């Protein structure tokens, strides 16, 4: 788009909104015979400009207005795209999976090495978090327990203490590491935050332990216990 000589001439104008600020508007040609038209408002200062007035829903939360209540994910609705077709390709197409794994090698997560206090917007935990359900799992729902489990993973160098497997850059497929309580919390809850009672296991090794999930309940029934 060409610029005429008249448009290149810089003219100083005072914004008509009453702010008293000066600016150099870029003129545009109007309809036939109107010549150049100079804006009388500085960008963002027009009374009808969105930048000059707050949004109608600023500060409102779900429940404050029926229109906001309808936004976001609605319980019972199917997701627009669940990526099931991608997951199907990764499971059944060896060539596609190979290319996908190659593309992941060397990638680092944006939050790698950041602690909770170093996140740009902070991390809300406990009752401050939007998904807080009232602490149904007791201490396991607190940031204290999360910090404790992270310390166990770090102590064990993020390595499964049974099979020796661990995550590393370029591995492609990630393994899930979990903190296993040697003496289950249901047997002695006072040992839940005891480091000597905890070790790091991968998901596969954790499932094989005697007190994983409901195994402890079934073993008690078989022994005739409560």
Secondary structure as GFF3:
##gff-version 3
##sequence-region A 1 226
A	DSSP	alpha_helix	5	8	.	.	.	ID=ss1
A	DSSP	beta_strand	13	14	.	.	.	ID=ss2
A	DSSP	beta_strand	22	23	.	.	.	ID=ss3
A	DSSP	beta_strand	28	29	.	.	.	ID=ss4
A	DSSP	beta_strand	36	37	.	.	.	ID=ss5
A	DSSP	three_ten_helix	50	52	.	.	.	ID=ss6
A	DSSP	alpha_helix	66	69	.	.	.	ID=ss7
A	DSSP	alpha_helix	84	92	.	.	.	ID=ss8
A	DSSP	alpha_helix	94	104	.	.	.	ID=ss9
A	DSSP	three_ten_helix	116	118	.	.	.	ID=ss10
A	DSSP	three_ten_helix	126	128	.	.	.	ID=ss11
A	DSSP	three_ten_helix	138	141	.	.	.	ID=ss12
A	DSSP	alpha_helix	143	155	.	.	.	ID=ss13
A	DSSP	beta_strand	177	181	.	.	.	ID=ss14
A	DSSP	three_ten_helix	189	191	.	.	.	ID=ss15
A	DSSP	three_ten_helix	195	197	.	.	.	ID=ss16
A	DSSP	beta_strand	198	202	.	.	.	ID=ss17
A	DSSP	alpha_helix	203	207	.	.	.	ID=ss18
A	DSSP	alpha_helix	215	223	.	.	.	ID=ss19
###
